[in-house]
Amino acid sequence: METIKKPILFVCFILPVMLLVLPQLSRAHCQIPCGIYDDHARVRSMQEDAATVEKSVKMIKEIGGKTDAQSQNQLIRWVMNKETHAQKIITTISDYFLTQRVKPDQPDYAERLKNHHLVILAAMKAKQNADEASVESLKKSIEALSSYYPAHKE
């Protein structure tokens, strides 16, 4: 019974509060059904953010053992950069995809919800860690969304 209470608590109380507290970024687009959407561009943007997280992890490992002031300064900047870009991914999923593009009436709603949530979890892990495995998981989870949001064919 205890294992059921935690997910229900998360979905009913914690997740809605998190969605209200997260900062609204302009890249997350509006919520006034303007009809101007470019889902594929947002997926590409998240892929760029993931590439930036990957580069940050590489640089953190490269600079990590150095003790001079310049290296320490750069190390802090790379850590902050990693955090910022992982958070941008979380915000895009939360404020754009989950609020506007993943709809309860979609036949594969549960699968879509799960796959979008996996991106949030992977981004959170990428914030917590500085390793290639976390980055790879993040990149794969974003790539899994690509089939939902193909490029426009004109």
Number of C-alpha atoms within 10 A of each C-alpha: 5 6 7 8 9 11 12 11 11 13 11 11 11 12 13 11 12 12 15 11 9 13 13 16 13 8 13 18 18 16 11 7 9 8 8 8 14 13 18 17 14 20 23 15 16 24 19 15 21 25 18 19 29 22 15 22 25 16 16 22 12 12 19 14 11 11 10 9 9 10 16 16 12 15 22 14 14 21 17 14 19 27 18 16 22 27 20 20 27 22 21 23 24 22 23 22 18 17 13 16 16 18 15 11 7 11 9 11 13 13 11 20 15 11 16 21 17 18 25 23 16 23 29 18 18 27 22 13 14 20 15 14 12 20 25 16 18 29 22 15 21 24 16 15 16 14 9 14 14 13 14 9 4 3
